Amino acid sequence: MKPLQPDPHVLQPADVAARWQCDVEAIYALIKRGVLPAFSTSPPGSKRPNWRILVASVEAYESGRPVTEEKAPRARRPRRDAGVKRFFR
């Protein structure tokens, strides 16, 4: 059997970090914020995603085109008992 060849259209976060000369954690932060689209190759229910990023998404991000709309942070719901003192927990 021939060993599997990596897909030239897909990059790992470490490859993108090397390309941009930054830390891998910065790439994970962009993925988590939804700025840089990525997909996970991990099995469903896995606790650790194995991210892959399309080269087209990286090139679109580099050219300054919006890859996806950045999600606004969700507003926190006010606590129900905001005005009530709690003596026991």
C-alpha positions as CSV (number, residue, x, y, z in Angstrom):
1,M,0.0,0.0,0.0
2,K,1.1,3.5,-0.8
3,P,1.2,6.0,2.1
4,L,-1.5,8.6,2.1
5,Q,-0.4,11.9,0.6
6,P,-1.5,15.1,2.3
7,D,-4.2,17.0,0.5
8,P,-2.7,20.1,-1.1
9,H,-6.0,22.1,-0.6
10,V,-6.1,21.6,3.2
11,L,-3.7,22.9,5.9
12,Q,-3.2,22.2,9.5
13,P,-3.1,25.0,12.1
14,A,0.6,24.5,12.5
15,D,1.1,25.0,8.7
16,V,-0.9,28.2,8.8
17,A,1.1,29.4,11.9
18,A,4.4,28.8,10.0
19,R,3.1,30.6,7.0
20,W,2.1,33.6,9.0
21,Q,5.0,33.4,11.4
22,C,2.8,33.4,14.5
23,D,1.9,31.1,17.4
24,V,-0.4,28.1,16.8
25,E,-2.6,29.4,19.6
26,A,-3.3,32.5,17.6
27,I,-4.7,30.3,14.8
28,Y,-6.8,28.4,17.3
29,A,-8.2,31.7,18.6
30,L,-9.2,32.8,15.0
31,I,-10.9,29.4,14.5
32,K,-12.7,29.7,17.8
33,R,-13.9,33.3,17.1
34,G,-15.2,32.1,13.7
35,V,-12.9,34.5,11.7
36,L,-11.0,31.7,10.0
37,P,-13.3,28.8,8.9
38,A,-12.1,25.3,9.7
39,F,-13.4,21.8,10.1
40,S,-12.6,19.0,12.4
41,T,-11.5,15.6,11.3
42,S,-12.1,14.1,14.7
43,P,-14.8,11.5,15.3
44,P,-18.1,12.8,16.7
45,G,-18.0,13.2,20.4
46,S,-14.3,13.6,20.6
47,K,-13.1,16.0,23.2
48,R,-10.2,17.3,21.1
49,P,-10.9,18.6,17.6
50,N,-8.4,17.9,14.9
51,W,-8.7,21.1,12.8
52,R,-8.1,21.5,9.1
53,I,-8.3,24.8,7.2
54,L,-8.9,25.2,3.4
55,V,-6.2,27.0,1.5
56,A,-8.9,29.1,-0.1
57,S,-9.9,30.3,3.3
58,V,-6.4,31.2,4.3
59,E,-5.8,33.1,1.0
60,A,-9.1,35.0,1.4
61,Y,-8.1,36.0,4.9
62,E,-4.7,37.1,3.7
63,S,-6.2,39.2,0.9
64,G,-8.4,41.0,3.4
65,R,-11.7,39.7,2.1
66,P,-14.2,38.8,4.7
67,V,-14.1,35.0,5.0
68,T,-17.1,34.9,7.3
69,E,-19.0,37.5,9.3
70,E,-17.4,37.8,12.7
71,K,-19.9,36.9,15.4
72,A,-20.7,39.5,17.9
73,P,-20.2,38.5,21.5
74,R,-23.4,37.2,23.1
75,A,-24.8,39.4,25.8
76,R,-25.1,37.7,29.1
77,R,-28.5,37.2,30.6
78,P,-29.0,39.1,33.8
79,R,-29.3,36.9,36.9
80,R,-32.8,36.4,38.2
81,D,-31.9,37.2,41.8
82,A,-29.8,40.3,41.1
83,G,-31.6,42.3,43.8
84,V,-32.0,39.5,46.3
85,K,-29.5,38.7,49.0
86,R,-28.8,35.0,49.4
87,F,-27.9,33.8,52.9
88,F,-27.8,30.1,52.1
89,R,-26.4,28.3,49.1
